[in-house]
Amino acid sequence: MKTFCGRANPTTGSMEWFEEDEDYDYHQEIARSRYADMLHDKDRNVKYYQGIRAAVSRVKERGEKAIVLDIGTGTGLLSMMAASAGADFCYAVEVFKPMANAAVKIVEKNGFSDKIKVINKHSTEVTVGPDGDMQCRANILVTELFDTELIGEGALPTYEHAHKHLVQEGCEAVPHRATVYVQLVESKRMWSWNKLFPVRIEAEDGEKIIVSPSEMENCPGVPSVCDIQLNQMPSGDFTILSDVVTMFSVDFSKPVRSASTYYRVQLAPIKSGKAQIVLSWWDIDMDPSGKINCTMAPYWVKPTSALQWRDHWMQCVYFLPNEEPVFQGENMYLTAYRDEYSVWYKLQKAREENKADVHVESPVCRCQAHLLWNRPRFGELNDQNRTCQYIKSLTKVLKTDSVCLCISDGSLLPVLAHYLGAKQVFTLENSAVSCSVMGKFLKANHLEDKIKILEARPELLTSSHLEDKKISVLLGEPFFTTSLLPWHNLYFWYARTAVTRHLASDVTVLPQSASLHVMIVEFQDLWRIRSPCGTCEGFDVQTMDDMIKNSLNFRESKEAEPHPLWEYPCKSLSDPQEVLIFDFRRTVPQHCLSAEGSLNLLRKGKSHGAVLWMEYHLTADISISTGLMQISNDKGNCEWNPHCKQAVYFFSSVIESETLTDLPSAVTYAINFNTKTGEITMDFKLL
């Protein structure tokens, strides 16, 4: 069996499909999985254990045998909890084969093979009866099928099926119920992830404003949930407009319906403002009385309780279809609509409530911009300070006879160049979607005849595309939608190389160069996602640790992985260091670029890993960083560019050691940029 895997190719700027051994897919799934994070979630594990003990006791008190069904068992942890709490038998269902194999080993190693049967099937395929997977229906249903949105992993249809076919009527369920909470807020920062704000430009002939097409203004965006670490959102970045309200709850001990439905609540705003965002999270009660509760509430809601850090469950940001003015004390109705897998919201004035349309379709992007730009990209385009840097540098390089070619996906640079006085502007778009979005933008700003959109690969660009003109200014942000890691935007360099014959001999390239930077950090919490667990609530789960480690080592070179570090606090242990320079004024060289050196550790702390990012040097004295913005204090706390993901290379030796007797004094690095593949390999050693 071969499997096809998509990977961004930085030399072509496109997703390419590679044939891999079937193992590769498994290893990726396991290596990048959230299993370690869940096993480290002490709060979750303790509460599940308490809930399971209580459920087994309640069944035993009724004089019944405790038969447990555990759907999505993963490591087998919850089944082992049930067995050690006195359950008579457990059926542990796991659809992912390598995981089911690991569960069998873990159950055996912990001595529960006689009490737990691992079933490698989807729960909807499980059979009950003398010859079935289960001898009889279970009277305790234990699951952990939740994501940040609660229902995104298919919890509702799974529960619906289990109640019909796999568990007894009136069964115990752990968790017993889930409750979804919402709060209405105004937030320019979060709203900037979904709508494009007008861009102001001071040009020689007065102020110009770039506006969005009206269909983009009125577009509800994409239905996928925006899940973030809301605990990292400073209170100054949003204004609370309502109290926290209970939106809906699901009782898992009774039959569950997954069919589409809606829930409506009345809200009295506690402050006047513009309702833009619904913030949402959930909690689960592990027992009917609600004494054993596990909550995702953010810091301002439960300021007293110590917050449990976790990355597998966060909080949700929902964008209302339009900004709604609300007034303190004037009642509004908030409606949550859901299908089997997702939730979306609508806000209405109380008097409009009767004509509310019950069948509201899930939001679909019709303007295409939300398909071209993800939410961080919207934030980046709305960052006025960033735009000012491009305006400043364009003002320096543009002349009245400049002929510009822009290479980036759906960028506003062509419009900036036109307004700042370029004679002619071409923009090379990589896809039909970016062509369409740019076309709508130009039309909305009456620039259709001023800027020419070219849908062509750089290597297929002809003189007739460019009306036989030579390009005097080549522009890029650079930004490409296929980029996953910071250096993938170096596709700009490959594109620049491909269009060389169309460039004037004295061409100005903006940015003129880029550089790769690295810094050693200690993470507050992010290290946990790659940290072995050993034992979890007294159960030996080392088999899982070995499995993750084996999958991380499956590729000879360990790889850096992308993370938005504004959500994951860390402190710098070394100064940032520039390690490679990419000169866009020249074509991509044939030979590899490499750098070796060392980073001195200036602060005490655990060297969890290296962070890498790119800086683009627009002109000799104007630069844009996609990573570190500043080190904000003596403790080394870092501020990161909130619109970009940075690359993180974890040092497994540090994350895995219990105690570090002698702290390393430096870290050496060897970094290699392969110009043939556009990929960067790296190796670090702690001294």
ABEGO torsion letter per residue (X at the ends): XBBBBBBBBAAAGBBBBBBBBAAAAAAAAAAABAAAAAAABAAAAAAAAAAAAAAAAAAAAAGBBBBBBBBGAEAGAAAAAAAAAGBABBBBBBABAAAAAAAAAAAAAAGAAAABBBBBBBAAABBBEAABABABBBABBBBBABBAAGAAAGAAAAAAAAAAAABBBGBBBOBABBBBBBBBBBBAAAAAAABBBBBBBBBAAEBBBBBBBAAAAABAEBABBBBBBAAABBAAABBBABBBBBABBBBAABBBBABBBBBBBBBBBABBEBBABBBBBBBBBABAAGABBBBABBAAABAABBBBBBAABBBBBBBBABBBBBBBGBBBBBBBBBBAABBBBBBBBAAAAAABBABBBBBBBAAGAAAABBAAAAAAAABAAAAAAAAAAAAAABBAABBBBBBBBGBAAAAAAAAAGBABBBBBBABAAAAAAAAAAAAAAGAAAABBBBBBBAAABBAAAAGGBBBABBBBOBBBAABABAAAAAAAAAAAAAAAAABBAABBBOBABBBBBBBBBBBAAAAAAABBAGBBGGBBAAAAAAAAAAAAAABABBBBBBBBAAABBBBBABBBBBABBBBAABBBBABBBBBBEBBBBABBEBBAEBBBBBBBBABAABBBBABBABBABAAGBBBBBAABBBBBBBBAAAAABABBABBBABBBBBBBBBAAAGBBBBBBBBX
